Amino acid sequence: MKTLVIIIHPNLQESVINKRWIEELEKYPDRYFIHRLHEAYPDEKIDVVKEQQLLESYDKIVFQFPFYWFNCPPLFKKWLDEVLTYGWAYGSQSGYKLGGKKIALALSVGIDEEEYRADGKYKYTLRELTAPFELTFDYIRADYRYFFAYYGIELNATSEWIEKSIPEYMDFLEAL
């Protein structure tokens, strides 16, 4: 079955790594359905029913976005707030529509990995900083599969470095 990859990037045209990941995914239309959130909702008026129906159609869902300001792009937070509704995603009468679905994050991270440690510059691991996503997906009974992170884009944006991420990302997706 195909994997739904939801792209949340406010400036995809200027992206180097997320744009390259999408190019790679597009080579396999039989395995990945790409949903560009900013393109679908340039006015940020989310069609909740359409999003819920899309999610119900897939057993594997990946949210791909740049991790900056130690969080996700604002449209993703808005999407979570509006789409994961009581009575659909959670609640005793909801049927937990995403229950058991495999959900993961794919993150492009500007800072080097060693900076994300208790003794590093930013004091917390990326796993600690992404804990709210884990809790959210656990709460709605999805099968949260953690994240794929490719670190250091700020200082290493060479085409060689970006190409090195492709097999790692594809392996992560295949292992879901």
Secondary structure as the mmCIF struct_conf table of DSSP 4:
data_model
#
loop_
_struct_conf.conf_type_id
_struct_conf.id
_struct_conf.beg_label_comp_id
_struct_conf.beg_label_asym_id
_struct_conf.beg_label_seq_id
_struct_conf.end_label_comp_id
_struct_conf.end_label_asym_id
_struct_conf.end_label_seq_id
STRN STRN1 THR A 3 ILE A 7
TURN_TY1_P TURN_TY1_P1 PRO A 10 ASN A 11
HELX_RH_3T_P HELX_RH_3T_P1 LEU A 12 GLU A 14
BEND BEND1 VAL A 16 VAL A 16
HELX_RH_AL_P HELX_RH_AL_P1 ILE A 17 LEU A 25
TURN_TY1_P TURN_TY1_P2 GLU A 26 LYS A 27
TURN_TY1_P TURN_TY1_P3 PRO A 29 ARG A 31
STRN STRN2 TYR A 32 ARG A 36
HELX_RH_AL_P HELX_RH_AL_P2 LEU A 37 ALA A 40
TURN_TY1_P TURN_TY1_P4 PRO A 42 ASP A 43
HELX_RH_AL_P HELX_RH_AL_P3 VAL A 48 GLU A 56
TURN_TY1_P TURN_TY1_P5 SER A 57 SER A 57
BEND BEND2 ASP A 59 ASP A 59
STRN STRN3 LYS A 60 PHE A 67
STRN STRN4 TYR A 68 TYR A 68
TURN_TY1_P TURN_TY1_P6 TRP A 69 PHE A 70
STRN STRN5 ASN A 71 ASN A 71
HELX_RH_AL_P HELX_RH_AL_P4 PRO A 74 VAL A 83
BEND BEND3 LEU A 84 LEU A 84
STRN STRN6 TYR A 86 TYR A 86
TURN_TY1_P TURN_TY1_P7 GLY A 87 ALA A 89
STRN STRN7 TYR A 90 TYR A 90
BEND BEND4 GLY A 91 GLY A 91
TURN_TY1_P TURN_TY1_P8 SER A 92 SER A 94
TURN_TY1_P TURN_TY1_P9 LYS A 97 GLY A 100
STRN STRN8 LYS A 102 VAL A 109
BEND BEND5 GLY A 110 ILE A 111
HELX_RH_3T_P HELX_RH_3T_P2 GLU A 113 GLU A 115
BEND BEND6 TYR A 116 ARG A 117
TURN_TY1_P TURN_TY1_P10 ALA A 118 ASP A 119
BEND BEND7 GLY A 120 GLY A 120
TURN_TY1_P TURN_TY1_P11 LYS A 121 TYR A 122
BEND BEND8 LYS A 123 TYR A 124
HELX_RH_AL_P HELX_RH_AL_P5 LEU A 126 LEU A 129
TURN_TY1_P TURN_TY1_P12 THR A 130 THR A 130
HELX_RH_AL_P HELX_RH_AL_P6 ALA A 131 TYR A 139
TURN_TY1_P TURN_TY1_P13 ILE A 140 ARG A 141
STRN STRN9 ASP A 143 TYR A 151
TURN_TY1_P TURN_TY1_P14 ILE A 153 LEU A 155
HELX_RH_AL_P HELX_RH_AL_P7 SER A 159 ALA A 175
#
